[in-house]
Amino acid sequence: MELRPYQQQFIADLRAAIAHHRHVLGVMPTGAGKTICFSYITASALEKSRRVTILVHRGLILDQISDALGKCHVPHGRIQPGWPMTSHPVQIGMVQTAARRWGMYEAPDLVIADEAHHVASPTYTTLLARWPNARSLGVTATPERLDGRGLGAHFSALVAGPEIPWLIEHGFLADYDYYAPSIQVDFSRIRAVAGDYARDDLADALDRPTITGDAVAHYRRYAAGRPAIAFCVSIAHAEHVAADFAAAGFAAASIDGSMAESERRARLHGLADGSLHVLTSCDLIGEGIDVPAVAAIIHLRPTRSLALAKQMSGRGLRIKPDSGKAVILDHVGNQERHGTPRSIHAWSLDSRRRRASESTGSTVRQCRVCFRVFEAGERDPCESTDPGCLMRAPVAAPPPAVVAGELARIDDSPAWAAGASLTLARGAEWKTLISRAETTAQLTEIARARGYKRGWIRHIIARRGISAGKIG
């Protein structure tokens, strides 16, 4: 497979970092080609007679990496239930299985952790500690964790690839139209569990015709017939949404971790071959799953997790066969909390201080199967059954409540900017953009687009010496 120039540069930067640091984290947006990049690094290591183990946390991701290694002509084994043990120097392993079988294989020289924001979990840390002489390379699109823990305890260097605005501008990712509600849903009374919204409360607030009905109507208006993924609060919510789409005449189905792997594959393939219009899910296709055919994303699940929000929107940004724009329908206002896909975020290996509104005062634990975080006092659903996790907990359907609602298009470069890009402006264009921002609302648009904190707005107002009347 031919590499794009930015991928070649990313690989070169990773190799240089690995030569000077034992543990390196590579960050590049969803759809930019992280898998093919570390597959090339694996091929290079194999040529030098190095042993490589690649760790993943989901079977579908393992399959995608196996395909990428095949395209790079890298023979490999699979550490996975149902697959025989092999002596290949390159192995792809489900992290849970690799943790159980670690003594059956030779220690690797290089460990590659896909979706590396999970390496802080006990399963990863315990396994990696068993290979103290191995170098490690983590790759992720979103290195920020919901629990606030940084990855500096696991990696000593961070290598960042190009951001989404650059990839869109140069034709490597699809442009998009982003629609969000002009009046936000009130989540102030929804409990926080380990930093994110409590699923049961979300299901009660959102699993109603006011949301699912709006989703069908807006999909029909802006993306009818185009392959779409709807991200939902729970399995029950996903099933309800799929039923509503089907009732409206669209081919729709839900997908979850309790299904047989063959059925999950068939439903994902259905988006590509046109047999499905809409696929609904709560977690299964939030990260790592490559579904290039997707042209529309439907947010029906609010989240405080920046990583999850970016993963959801990122599923729709791959280049389309028709070269058209993606459509993102954000029914729950995630862009108010996290910005649009063009928003720039300053990734770091440092821990971030959790905001008071996100803190529950409880010790955070993780599901050993799906890696969701939850409160220490909450029963770990994985203790009773291996495929069990928080996703599978049944949620009762609340009574219906129909309320009309409209989504408005969010413009990353609004009219007041006079053509200057909120996300791409640099140098003189940046100074001009700042000078054109005459209200706090306009400064807030810039801050959201670039991921700035509210203190930046106060700084600009103070620096320009503008009266509160003018800006307010």
Wavefront OBJ file of the C-alpha trace (Angstrom):
o trace
v 0.000 0.000 0.000
v 1.354 3.413 -0.992
v 1.870 5.847 1.847
v 0.756 9.454 1.729
v 3.477 12.071 2.345
v 2.153 13.015 5.786
v 2.059 9.328 6.766
v 5.684 8.949 5.664
v 6.590 11.923 7.831
v 4.632 10.550 10.783
v 6.463 7.209 10.499
v 9.822 8.975 10.286
v 8.996 11.043 13.378
v 7.906 7.939 15.297
v 11.082 6.060 14.360
v 13.232 8.981 15.456
v 11.379 9.207 18.764
v 11.623 5.448 19.384
v 15.374 5.650 18.806
v 15.716 8.135 21.691
v 12.850 7.107 23.977
v 11.817 3.646 25.084
v 8.120 4.472 25.239
v 6.493 6.692 22.596
v 2.900 7.777 21.986
v 1.797 8.645 18.450
v -1.340 10.764 17.976
v -3.177 11.196 14.687
v -6.897 11.789 13.973
v -9.432 9.102 13.203
v -9.237 8.196 9.518
v -5.698 9.499 8.986
v -4.127 6.031 8.779
v -2.572 5.157 12.139
v -2.955 1.423 11.499
v -1.091 1.412 8.208
v 1.639 3.587 9.756
v 2.399 1.205 12.613
v 2.073 -1.728 10.193
v 4.989 -0.252 8.224
v 6.942 0.161 11.448
v 6.199 -3.484 12.240
v 7.447 -4.556 8.803
v 10.660 -2.581 9.322
v 11.195 -4.167 12.761
v 10.656 -7.628 11.276
v 13.323 -6.966 8.645
v 15.724 -6.339 11.537
v 14.715 -9.672 13.154
v 12.825 -7.906 15.949
v 9.828 -9.492 17.646
v 6.662 -7.354 17.724
v 3.452 -7.806 19.714
v 0.459 -5.629 18.846
v -2.207 -5.323 21.551
v -5.871 -4.515 20.915
v -9.026 -4.642 23.017
v -11.623 -5.677 20.425
v -11.798 -8.498 17.917
v -12.999 -6.307 15.045
v -9.970 -4.044 15.494
v -7.702 -7.105 15.509
v -9.143 -8.160 12.145
v -8.490 -4.730 10.652
v -4.876 -4.748 11.833
v -4.428 -8.261 10.455
v -5.630 -7.025 7.052
v -3.226 -4.055 7.195
v -0.276 -6.310 8.056
v -1.235 -8.522 5.135
v -1.064 -5.527 2.790
v 2.435 -4.853 4.148
v 3.362 -8.519 3.550
v 3.954 -9.180 7.254
v 3.237 -12.794 8.315
v 1.807 -12.907 11.816
v 0.017 -14.955 14.436
v -3.078 -14.125 16.455
v -3.304 -14.387 20.239
v -7.043 -14.801 20.317
v -9.548 -17.416 21.495
v -10.204 -19.943 18.730
v -6.889 -19.362 16.977
v -3.910 -21.738 17.231
v -0.627 -20.621 18.762
v 2.126 -19.904 16.241
v 5.809 -18.995 16.472
v 5.596 -15.940 14.215
v 7.842 -13.098 15.443
v 4.877 -10.754 14.895
v 1.753 -11.411 16.946
v -1.528 -9.505 17.243
v -3.191 -10.155 20.576
v -6.408 -9.436 22.353
v -4.993 -7.843 25.500
v -7.090 -10.005 27.813
v -5.911 -13.213 26.097
v -2.319 -12.019 25.847
v -2.343 -11.305 29.600
v -3.367 -14.898 30.271
v -0.886 -16.460 27.811
v 2.083 -14.128 28.152
v 4.411 -16.905 29.337
v 3.689 -19.057 26.268
v 5.379 -16.651 23.836
v 8.842 -15.167 23.565
v 9.080 -11.641 24.949
v 8.727 -8.986 22.234
v 11.310 -6.350 21.403
v 8.559 -3.866 20.544
v 5.023 -3.663 21.902
v 2.483 -1.638 19.926
v -0.706 -0.654 21.777
v -3.594 0.345 19.545
v -6.113 2.790 21.075
v -3.335 3.530 23.549
v -5.432 5.690 25.865
v -6.412 2.323 27.398
v -2.884 1.467 28.575
v -3.532 2.948 32.017
v -5.926 0.073 32.733
v -4.666 -2.717 35.026
v -4.715 -5.368 32.279
v -2.340 -3.370 30.102
v -0.043 -2.170 32.859
v 0.348 -5.652 34.333
v 1.102 -7.183 30.940
v 3.558 -4.490 29.882
v 5.387 -4.825 33.206
v 6.120 -8.463 32.295
v 8.185 -7.233 29.305
v 10.511 -4.686 30.973
v 13.088 -4.815 28.162
v 10.628 -4.098 25.364
v 10.186 -0.698 23.776
v 6.586 0.414 23.386
v 4.686 2.439 20.807
v 1.163 3.561 21.578
v -1.131 4.986 18.907
v -4.402 6.817 19.397
v -6.526 9.585 17.948
v -7.532 10.818 21.388
v -4.948 10.588 24.204
v -7.186 12.289 26.760
v -8.867 9.939 29.237
v -12.218 10.579 30.877
v -10.798 9.910 34.347
v -8.242 12.691 33.831
v -5.161 10.493 34.163
v -2.396 11.453 31.765
v -0.336 8.910 29.868
v 3.008 10.297 31.050
v 3.456 7.334 33.387
v 3.491 5.036 30.345
v 5.087 7.129 27.581
v 7.965 9.599 27.714
v 7.482 11.243 24.315
v 4.468 12.300 22.239
v 4.581 12.519 18.440
v 1.629 14.320 16.825
v 0.584 13.997 13.200
v -1.478 16.546 11.234
v -4.752 17.845 12.663
v -8.207 17.373 11.127
v -8.434 20.902 9.589
v -5.190 20.317 7.661
v -6.305 16.864 6.532
v -9.627 18.278 5.284
v -7.980 21.235 3.552
v -5.571 18.926 1.698
v -8.229 16.413 0.672
v -7.273 13.513 2.967
v -10.453 13.651 5.048
v -13.967 14.609 4.009
v -15.376 18.033 4.748
v -18.652 18.050 6.647
v -21.811 19.940 7.473
v -22.458 19.985 11.203
v -25.998 20.458 12.553
v -26.774 21.034 16.236
v -29.753 22.255 18.270
v -30.130 25.977 18.751
v -31.601 25.276 22.202
v -29.594 22.792 24.237
v -31.023 19.874 26.192
v -30.694 20.468 29.946
v -28.350 17.864 31.446
v -27.828 19.687 34.743
v -29.870 17.160 36.735
v -28.236 14.081 35.228
v -25.870 12.348 37.642
v -22.165 12.000 36.908
v -20.708 8.505 37.277
v -16.897 8.370 37.142
v -16.814 11.626 35.195
v -19.399 10.903 32.475
v -23.186 11.091 32.428
v -24.960 8.173 34.144
v -26.382 5.913 31.448
v -29.643 5.124 33.199
v -30.395 8.821 33.620
v -29.447 9.551 30.012
v -31.700 6.786 28.755
v -34.596 8.251 30.728
v -33.864 11.742 29.356
v -33.213 10.797 25.747
v -34.902 7.533 24.800
v -38.115 9.233 23.776
v -39.808 10.132 20.477
v -38.634 13.734 20.964
v -35.111 12.544 20.161
v -35.599 9.472 18.010
v -38.314 11.149 15.976
v -36.141 14.165 15.340
v -33.282 11.887 14.323
v -35.390 10.240 11.620
v -36.737 13.547 10.311
v -33.322 15.194 10.148
v -31.703 12.161 8.559
v -34.422 12.185 5.893
v -33.855 15.891 5.293
v -30.042 16.023 5.233
v -28.723 12.527 4.495
v -31.562 10.286 3.297
v -30.227 6.997 1.966
v -26.597 7.695 2.844
v -24.878 5.203 5.186
v -25.229 6.477 8.761
v -24.242 5.505 12.283
v -26.364 6.634 15.226
v -24.575 6.642 18.593
v -26.983 5.863 21.419
v -27.018 5.727 25.213
v -27.608 1.999 25.702
v -28.419 -1.188 23.814
v -32.110 -0.680 24.547
v -31.911 2.882 23.234
v -30.071 1.698 20.098
v -32.743 -0.919 19.435
v -35.517 1.667 19.836
v -33.810 4.085 17.453
v -33.275 1.347 14.845
v -36.958 0.402 15.110
v -38.004 4.028 14.553
v -35.859 4.288 11.425
v -37.236 0.987 10.138
v -40.797 2.158 10.751
v -40.018 5.227 8.646
v -38.982 3.029 5.699
v -35.203 2.970 6.155
v -33.188 -0.236 6.386
v -31.863 -0.046 9.949
v -30.375 -2.348 12.581
v -28.613 -2.118 15.919
v -25.270 -3.666 16.802
v -23.818 -4.600 20.189
v -21.198 -6.756 21.871
v -23.619 -9.557 22.765
v -24.081 -10.529 19.111
v -22.136 -13.254 17.375
v -19.083 -11.847 15.635
v -20.395 -13.016 12.248
v -23.592 -11.019 12.774
v -21.662 -7.897 13.775
v -19.542 -8.208 10.643
v -22.605 -8.653 8.471
v -24.262 -5.531 9.844
v -21.124 -3.429 9.445
v -20.790 -4.716 5.879
v -24.407 -3.775 5.286
v -23.493 -0.094 5.459
v -20.917 -0.591 2.717
v -23.046 -2.629 0.316
v -26.182 -0.519 0.710
v -28.338 -3.158 2.377
v -28.451 -0.970 5.517
v -29.053 2.754 5.692
v -28.609 3.233 9.435
v -26.692 1.265 12.054
v -27.248 2.113 15.714
v -24.845 1.401 18.570
v -23.912 2.581 22.051
v -20.178 1.770 22.248
v -19.122 -0.895 19.792
v -18.191 1.386 16.894
v -17.041 4.372 18.907
v -13.320 3.779 18.434
v -10.982 1.802 16.259
v -13.626 0.337 13.960
v -13.017 1.238 10.327
v -16.271 1.775 8.398
v -15.200 3.944 5.430
v -18.653 3.919 3.807
v -20.228 5.996 6.587
v -21.382 9.389 5.327
v -23.573 10.534 8.215
v -23.109 10.539 11.983
v -26.037 10.950 14.365
v -25.230 11.981 17.945
v -27.978 10.730 20.267
v -25.645 10.263 23.215
v -24.280 13.268 25.099
v -20.871 12.820 26.666
v -18.420 14.737 28.791
v -15.613 12.767 27.186
v -13.749 14.780 24.564
v -12.180 11.572 23.278
v -15.532 9.860 22.765
v -17.062 12.904 21.067
v -14.164 13.111 18.602
v -14.259 9.353 17.989
v -17.963 9.480 17.165
v -17.730 12.360 14.689
v -14.510 10.967 13.231
v -16.308 7.824 12.014
v -17.843 9.896 9.209
v -14.831 11.838 7.947
v -13.246 9.361 5.549
v -13.296 10.354 1.896
v -16.568 9.290 0.250
v -16.845 7.444 -3.076
v -18.859 10.410 -4.381
v -16.367 12.914 -2.864
v -19.283 14.488 -1.007
v -19.364 16.068 2.414
v -20.156 14.153 5.564
v -23.243 15.098 7.560
v -23.078 15.242 11.359
v -26.409 15.523 13.157
v -25.725 16.402 16.797
v -29.082 16.132 18.579
v -27.549 16.387 22.051
v -25.231 19.375 21.742
v -21.881 17.632 22.059
v -20.342 20.459 20.048
v -21.247 22.863 22.864
v -18.984 20.875 25.185
v -16.231 19.767 22.796
v -16.360 21.888 19.649
v -16.639 20.618 16.093
v -14.193 18.195 14.431
v -12.165 21.214 13.282
v -11.480 22.254 16.870
v -7.791 22.044 17.731
v -6.790 20.417 21.017
v -3.382 20.640 22.650
v -2.708 16.998 23.511
v -0.378 16.285 26.386
v 1.025 13.375 28.379
v 0.231 15.223 31.601
v -2.802 14.515 33.749
v -5.521 17.102 33.661
v -7.223 18.295 36.788
v -10.768 17.038 36.708
v -13.330 19.785 36.834
v -15.438 19.893 39.977
v -18.582 19.250 37.937
v -17.043 16.008 36.674
v -15.893 14.688 40.034
v -17.968 12.221 42.022
v -15.561 11.954 44.919
v -15.351 8.197 44.314
v -12.422 6.041 43.353
v -12.553 5.201 39.654
v -12.358 1.590 38.470
v -12.484 0.080 34.990
v -14.446 -2.712 33.384
v -11.896 -5.404 32.543
v -13.672 -6.333 29.301
v -14.829 -3.070 27.739
v -12.570 -0.677 29.744
v -15.401 1.653 30.703
v -14.785 3.577 33.910
v -17.247 3.319 36.794
v -17.484 4.033 40.500
v -15.694 1.820 43.010
v -18.969 1.093 44.788
v -20.653 -0.136 41.618
v -20.617 -3.881 40.897
v -18.221 -4.848 38.108
v -20.473 -6.559 35.540
v -17.456 -8.376 34.092
v -17.003 -10.430 37.255
v -19.986 -12.634 36.441
v -19.654 -13.234 32.715
v -16.848 -12.603 30.228
v -18.816 -10.764 27.507
v -20.691 -8.797 30.133
v -20.090 -5.074 30.529
v -21.960 -1.897 31.313
v -23.212 -1.720 27.723
v -25.351 -4.786 28.237
v -27.258 -3.640 31.309
v -30.951 -3.476 30.331
v -32.577 -0.070 30.561
v -36.349 0.239 30.860
v -38.040 2.402 28.256
v -39.598 5.569 29.726
v -43.007 6.875 28.637
v -43.059 8.768 25.339
v -42.890 12.549 25.202
v -42.978 14.262 21.802
v -41.444 17.729 21.491
v -40.551 19.390 18.191
v -36.944 20.389 17.651
v -34.782 21.700 14.821
v -31.052 21.470 14.185
v -29.182 24.449 12.761
v -26.013 24.262 10.687
v -22.864 25.167 12.610
v -20.485 27.241 10.474
v -16.830 26.885 11.478
v -16.078 30.086 9.576
v -19.096 32.387 10.110
v -19.952 35.431 8.054
v -18.471 37.877 10.552
v -15.041 36.273 9.955
v -15.210 37.424 6.309
v -13.550 34.289 4.974
v -10.881 33.911 7.666
v -10.780 30.359 9.004
v -11.494 29.987 12.714
v -9.292 26.899 12.853
v -6.620 27.501 10.187
v -5.897 31.239 10.512
v -2.245 32.007 11.217
v -0.044 35.110 11.224
v -1.662 38.163 9.661
v -4.916 36.281 9.016
v -5.060 35.394 12.716
v -4.599 39.042 13.754
v -7.311 40.091 11.324
v -9.674 37.430 12.651
v -9.168 38.591 16.240
v -9.746 42.204 15.257
v -13.073 41.269 13.610
v -14.378 39.544 16.749
v -16.454 42.289 18.374
v -18.627 40.307 20.773
v -18.074 37.655 23.413
v -20.147 35.302 21.253
v -17.665 35.705 18.381
v -14.682 35.215 20.657
v -16.425 32.117 22.039
v -16.767 30.748 18.492
v -12.999 31.060 18.025
v -12.331 29.493 21.428
v -14.582 26.519 20.676
v -13.090 25.999 17.235
v -9.565 25.880 18.653
v -10.261 24.213 21.971
v -9.274 27.251 24.036
v -10.386 27.674 27.636
v -12.641 30.543 28.707
v -9.670 32.324 30.260
v -8.442 33.045 26.735
v -11.537 35.163 26.065
v -10.921 37.219 29.216
v -7.285 37.639 28.183
v -8.218 38.966 24.732
v -10.757 41.386 26.195
v -8.214 42.674 28.727
v -5.461 42.989 26.108
v -7.623 44.917 23.699
v -9.018 47.105 26.443
v -12.529 46.775 25.071
v -15.377 47.861 27.267
v -17.745 45.233 28.642
v -20.575 46.985 26.808
v -18.967 46.465 23.412
v -17.946 42.839 23.950
v -20.750 41.759 26.230
l 1 2 3 4 5 6 7 8 9 10 11 12 13 14 15 16 17 18 19 20 21 22 23 24 25 26 27 28 29 30 31 32 33 34 35 36 37 38 39 40 41 42 43 44 45 46 47 48 49 50 51 52 53 54 55 56 57 58 59 60 61 62 63 64 65 66 67 68 69 70 71 72 73 74 75 76 77 78 79 80 81 82 83 84 85 86 87 88 89 90 91 92 93 94 95 96 97 98 99 100 101 102 103 104 105 106 107 108 109 110 111 112 113 114 115 116 117 118 119 120 121 122 123 124 125 126 127 128 129 130 131 132 133 134 135 136 137 138 139 140 141 142 143 144 145 146 147 148 149 150 151 152 153 154 155 156 157 158 159 160 161 162 163 164 165 166 167 168 169 170 171 172 173 174 175 176 177 178 179 180 181 182 183 184 185 186 187 188 189 190 191 192 193 194 195 196 197 198 199 200 201 202 203 204 205 206 207 208 209 210 211 212 213 214 215 216 217 218 219 220 221 222 223 224 225 226 227 228 229 230 231 232 233 234 235 236 237 238 239 240 241 242 243 244 245 246 247 248 249 250 251 252 253 254 255 256 257 258 259 260 261 262 263 264 265 266 267 268 269 270 271 272 273 274 275 276 277 278 279 280 281 282 283 284 285 286 287 288 289 290 291 292 293 294 295 296 297 298 299 300 301 302 303 304 305 306 307 308 309 310 311 312 313 314 315 316 317 318 319 320 321 322 323 324 325 326 327 328 329 330 331 332 333 334 335 336 337 338 339 340 341 342 343 344 345 346 347 348 349 350 351 352 353 354 355 356 357 358 359 360 361 362 363 364 365 366 367 368 369 370 371 372 373 374 375 376 377 378 379 380 381 382 383 384 385 386 387 388 389 390 391 392 393 394 395 396 397 398 399 400 401 402 403 404 405 406 407 408 409 410 411 412 413 414 415 416 417 418 419 420 421 422 423 424 425 426 427 428 429 430 431 432 433 434 435 436 437 438 439 440 441 442 443 444 445 446 447 448 449 450 451 452 453 454 455 456 457 458 459 460 461 462 463 464 465 466 467 468 469 470 471 472
